[in-house]
Structures are given as structure tokens and as C-alpha cells.
Amino acid sequence: MCEQKEVSIHPTPSRARPAAGEPSCAEFGWVRPRGGRGRPPRTARRFAAVLAVLAFSPVIAFAAEDNCLTCHKDIEDEDGPAHLITRDIHFQNGLGCADCHGGDPSLDDMDDVRKSAGYRGVPNHLQVPDFCARCHSNASYMRNHNPSLPTDQLDKYKTSVHGKRLFENRDTKVANCVSCHAVHQIGDGKLPHSSTHPVNVPATCGKCHADPAYMVEYNIPTTQLDDYLQSVHGKALIERNDLGAPACNDCHSNHGAAPPGHESLAAVCGNCHVFQMELFDRSPHKTAFAENDFPMCETCHSNHRIEKPHDAMVGTSGGAVCADCHSADDGTRAFVVADTMSTGLYKLVSARDQAKTVLDDAIAKGMLTTDVELMLGEVDQALIKARTAVHAFGTAEFKGKADTGIAKADTVLARSKALIDNYFFRRKGLALATLFITIVAVCLYLRIRKLG
């Protein structure tokens, strides 16, 4: 008999020799009692049996193989499902072909697979949402696989433009789950190769929405992708890889995708532009836009082709968006407000630029400018606040921010000039001191020569 004994990291082999053909107890972390023989313990015998089965039973190893992949890899090219599935998040987490398509993956003949229990095959376009929802709408199932994923995607999809057309109109062209997520290479949205990675979302939506031939029967524009790529959002996301910039689904939602209504547009933009939304809600434009059925943010900024805001958009000139609705002839107060805000922005920017130019000169001359640079930062903040306050569409909110910024810019300018004056004063003092020292040195030299 063998008895259990704690084995050190470097165990000393037992002096007891096993009988011929008998496995050594030391191999299993056991030590035979002195003078004892007999059989290894039950745990050791089971372990040896498992090794023997694994070594000499290829039939069992073969039975665990997924014949779906084995066959399909032979008949498909590199773009086939059996090859693409290695990049699929479901496959990477242990799910196989049968988990979606059903059937017995251990069978060799496809006819037998079709007859096997649970076989579902390939769903058609209309069946895909319910096909995916078998798992993704099952809270208890998803809790064991990925509890962070919501289980209401199908319910949201049914409220979307896509879902309504699919379930109510039986539209086989409208987007379903695999249209956006792909089929056999579904990736985590955080991975760069995934069709739902933020950088890839515009192109994913653009597969349909930028195809005029495909979208012709829906009577909606197909310039959205091109407009977005030229917008401030598109350039930030695609060109600068700024994942904080919005893609299509940030504004339209994903599973519940729908165009924002006029009244909800400010709330959509307000998810990011919070201060602008709050100012707009208190402004006279909120009521005026609602009465005239104008889109809120879109009226001034457009929707997909949103350009980077600039000061020339505010004012009464021909290029300003204010002039699209207001003019000097209509006698409205709004025209005066637009002109006041435009003038205030121009003065603030001019004061800031002039102050910075003089401050940069003081910095180049080596003067101690730390406090003045901090104050210039406050001017920049005042400029941001003034530009934001434009969305209040009134002079009270705007004028306080602009006047504060101009006053601080004037202070920066005055202190920078004082530093430069101090610089030249020191240079003059140094020159006079140098001249005085030189004269004294010459006089001493002449005096010494005369005494010599």
C-alpha cells in the first residue's frame, strides 16, 4: 500500500523499488511505506487509466472534433465561413457551428446532420432577428456568457425603422443583425477588425445608405456618408482616430435606429453639447423654432455635414447663418443681437491675439511671465464661454462673458508691455554700468602708467 505524503518542490526519490511492471508511487507524488508492496492508491490508478485512454483511443479524440469545420474547410476558399469563424467572438468563446445552426456536428454525412435533433440550418433574411434572439434575448443564458450585454436588442430593433419594415412590411432588403455585425466573423465592438468598431461604423452603415441603386426605392438621400466624412465629427473620428467623436449610431442609436425628430434633435446633440443645449432651451429660438417646425441644432449647423463652428457664423453679414433668417429690414431685435454678438467676438479675439503677441515677445526676451501666461489662459476660457453663450441668442448672457475676457486681455497686454519696458530699462542700466566701469578702468590704467 502507498500512503499520501507531502512532496517538496524537489522530492527525494523513494528508496523502495516497485515490483516489475508496477508504476512507481513517486511518479504520482506518493511514497511507499518501508517494507510495503501492494498497489498504488485509487487516485493514481485512475490517473494512469486516463493517460492510457488518451494515448490509445484516437476514436474518442476524433469524436470531439467538429465535422462542420472539417468538411467546410475542404470545400470553401479562404473567405468561406469555416475560415472566417476563427475571428468570430462566439467561436473564440467556445461556441461552435451547432450552437447556432443546430444538428449533430459529429456526423459525417450532411443528410444525417439535417435529420439530427435540433437542426435549424441557415435562416432567411426575415428569420435572422429571432434566430439571434434565441440567445441574446435570453437573460439567464446571457448571464452565464456575457452579463454585460443587454438582452433587449430585439425589442429595440422592432421599434427601429429597420425592424418595422422587416416585421411589418416583410422587407428583405432592410438591415437585420448580420447586415451590421457580419455573419461568421462577428467581432467585439472594441476590436479594430469589428464592423461595429466606432471607426468602422460609418462604412458599415454606408454599405446600404451610400448606395444609390440599393436605396432608390426608399426615397432618402445617399450622401450621408460623404457628408459625414467631411464634417467636424467625421474628420475627428476617421482622420484623427478620436473615438470620442460621434459615429452614426451615437446620434441615430444602433438597434433602435431612427432619424431624430425635430423636437428630439436638441436632446440628441445635447448628449455631448450639454451647455449649448441648456442655453438654447432658455433662448427665444426654442419657442420660435417649435412654432415654425424648424429643426433645432440642424437649422444652423446642418446634420451630417456639420462644419467646425467659427465666429463668422454669427453676425449680420452674408456668410453668417443668422442672416439666413434675420435682416436689417425686418426690424427685429434679433438682428441687433446678432450684430452685437458678432462685434463682441471680434473685439475679444482681437484683444486676445494682441495680448498674446506682446506676451510672446516678453517670453522670448527671457522675462518671468508665469502669472501673465496663466491670465492669458483665463482669456482663452472666457472666449470659449462667450462662443458657447451665443446659443442663448441674447446679449445679457453673452456680453458678461465677452466683457470679462476683453478686460483680462487688456490686463495681459498691459502687464506684458510692462515686462518688456522693464527689459529695456535693464538693458539701458546695464549699458550705463558697463560704460562707467570702462571709464574707471581706463582712468586707473592711465594713473598707473603715470606713477610708473
Secondary structure, DSSP 8 states (H G I E B T S, - for coil): --EE----SS----S----TT---GGGGTEE--TT--S---HHHHHHHHHHHHHHH-HHHHHHTS-HHHHHHHHHS-TTSHHHHGGG-HHHHTT--HHHHH-S-TT-S-HHHHHHSTT------TTTHHHHHHHHHT-HHHHHHH-TTS-S-HHHHHHHSHHHHHHHHH--SSS--HHHHH-SS----TTSTTSTTSTTTHHHHHHHHHT-HHHHGGGT--S-HHHHHHTSHHHIIIIIS--TTS--HHHHH-STT-----HHHHHHHHHTT-HHHHHHHHTSHHHHHHHHHT--HHHHHH-SSS-----GGGSSSSTTSGGGGT--GGGT-HHHHHHHHHHHHHHHHHHHHHHHHHHHHHHHHTT---HHHHHHHHHHHHHHHHHHHHGGG-SHHHHHHHHHHHHHHHHHHHHHHHHHHHHHHHHHHHHHHHHHHHHHHHHHHHHHHHHH-
